[in-house]
């Protein structure tokens, strides 16, 4: 089939299949390169999800409450998890889930790279500028939920710098002013 024949099609796979794909990418490329590759792939997945949402109506033209309802329903309906949207700061917001599909066991850092990319790709179609996404807590490392902060690059870079200096995610957000 050509790309045009695949327009609007979706492929669903079990969470174990997602885990197997992640493991294969990591084995073939190493953990750091795998993180970058998975995030890039996630961006394309997110753009595809945006395109599917746009088949009914342009997500960028929707009021925020309606956009978030559609986007969160789309993530849930496709098995990514029950995400919630939280406005956190003028320059940053977050999506969080206590049952995200990408969680792995026994890592010591946020590990949901594909999901972070998916969020970035989805939001790229809505926002007028680049959207940065940073996973700040992760169930893979024992946190109660995976939290993805997103916003402008400068705001998210400031949060990341604060996290690297030992701040917790909420304190890092407070430092934004």
C-alpha positions in Angstrom: 0.0 0.0 0.0 1.1 3.5 -0.6 1.1 6.3 2.0 -2.2 7.7 0.6 -3.9 4.3 1.0 -2.8 4.3 4.6 -4.2 7.7 5.4 -6.4 7.5 8.4 -5.5 3.9 9.2 -4.3 3.0 12.7 -2.4 0.0 14.0 -2.9 -1.0 17.6 -0.5 -3.3 19.4 -0.5 -4.8 22.9 1.6 -3.0 25.5 4.0 -6.0 25.4 4.5 -5.3 21.7 5.4 -1.7 22.5 7.8 -2.9 25.2 9.4 -5.3 22.7 9.9 -2.5 20.2 11.5 -0.3 22.8 13.8 -3.1 23.9 14.8 -3.8 20.3 15.7 -0.2 19.7 17.6 0.0 22.9 19.5 -3.2 22.2 20.4 -2.1 18.7 21.4 1.5 19.5 22.2 1.7 23.3 20.2 3.6 25.9 21.0 7.2 25.1 20.6 6.8 21.3 17.4 4.8 21.9 15.9 7.7 23.9 16.5 10.1 21.0 15.2 7.7 18.4 12.1 6.8 20.4 11.4 10.5 21.1 11.7 11.3 17.3 9.4 8.4 16.4 6.9 9.6 19.1 6.9 13.1 17.4 5.8 11.4 14.2 3.2 9.4 16.0 1.9 12.6 17.6 1.7 14.4 14.3 -0.2 11.4 12.9 -2.6 11.6 15.8 -3.1 15.3 15.2 -3.8 14.6 11.5 -6.5 12.0 12.6 -8.1 14.6 14.9 -8.0 17.2 12.1 -10.0 14.9 9.8 -13.1 16.0 11.8 -12.2 19.6 12.6 -9.0 21.6 13.0 -7.8 21.1 16.5 -6.0 24.4 16.4 -9.3 26.3 16.0 -11.0 24.7 19.0 -11.4 26.4 22.3 -8.8 24.9 24.8 -11.3 22.9 26.8 -12.7 21.2 23.7 -9.2 20.6 22.3 -8.1 18.9 25.5 -11.2 16.8 25.8 -10.7 15.5 22.2 -6.9 15.0 22.7 -7.2 13.2 26.0 -10.0 11.0 24.7 -7.9 10.1 21.7 -4.9 9.1 23.9 -7.2 7.0 26.1 -9.0 5.4 23.3 -5.7 4.4 21.6 -4.4 2.8 24.8 -1.8 5.4 25.8 -3.4 5.9 29.2 -5.8 8.1 31.1 -4.1 11.5 30.9 -5.2 14.6 32.7 -4.3 18.1 31.6 -3.1 20.6 34.3 -2.4 24.2 33.8 0.7 24.9 35.9 2.2 28.2 34.9 1.7 30.9 32.2 4.6 29.3 30.2 4.1 25.6 31.1 1.4 23.0 31.5 1.4 19.3 32.1 -0.1 16.1 31.0 -0.1 13.3 33.6 -1.1 9.7 33.8 -1.1 7.0 36.5 -1.6 4.2 33.9 0.5 5.2 30.9 1.3 2.4 28.4 5.0 3.0 28.0 6.2 2.3 31.6 9.1 -0.1 32.1 10.4 -1.5 35.4 13.4 -0.7 37.4 14.9 2.4 35.8 16.3 5.4 37.7 15.1 8.2 35.4 12.0 9.2 33.4 11.8 6.6 30.6 8.7 7.3 28.5 10.5 8.8 25.5 8.0 7.7 22.9 5.1 9.3 24.9 7.1 12.6 25.4 7.6 12.7 21.6 4.0 11.9 21.0 2.9 14.9 23.2 5.4 17.2 21.4 4.1 16.0 17.9 0.5 16.4 18.9 1.0 19.9 20.3 3.2 21.0 17.4 0.1 21.3 15.2 -1.8 23.4 17.7 0.9 25.8 18.9 2.3 28.7 16.9 5.9 27.8 17.9 8.0 24.9 18.9 6.8 23.0 22.0 9.3 21.5 24.4 8.2 18.4 26.4 10.0 17.1 29.5 9.0 14.1 31.6 9.6 15.1 35.2 8.2 12.1 37.1 7.8 8.5 35.8 6.2 5.4 37.1 9.2 3.5 35.7 11.2 4.9 38.5 8.6 4.4 41.2 6.7 7.7 41.0 2.9 7.5 41.3 2.4 9.0 37.8 4.2 10.0 34.7 4.2 13.8 34.4 5.1 15.6 31.2 5.7 19.3 31.4 5.3 21.2 28.1 5.6 24.8 27.0 8.1 27.1 25.4 11.7 26.0 25.1 13.0 28.6 27.5 10.5 27.7 30.2 11.1 24.0 29.9 14.9 24.5 29.7 14.7 26.5 33.0 12.7 23.7 34.6 15.2 21.1 33.4 18.1 23.1 34.8 16.4 23.4 38.1 15.8 19.6 38.2 19.4 19.0 37.4 20.4 21.1 40.4 18.2 19.0 42.7 14.9 20.8 42.7 11.7 18.8 42.6 9.3 19.4 39.7 6.9 21.7 41.6 9.7 23.8 43.0 11.2 24.0 39.5 7.9 25.4 38.2 7.8 27.9 41.0 11.2 29.2 39.9 9.7 30.3 36.6 8.1 33.2 38.5 
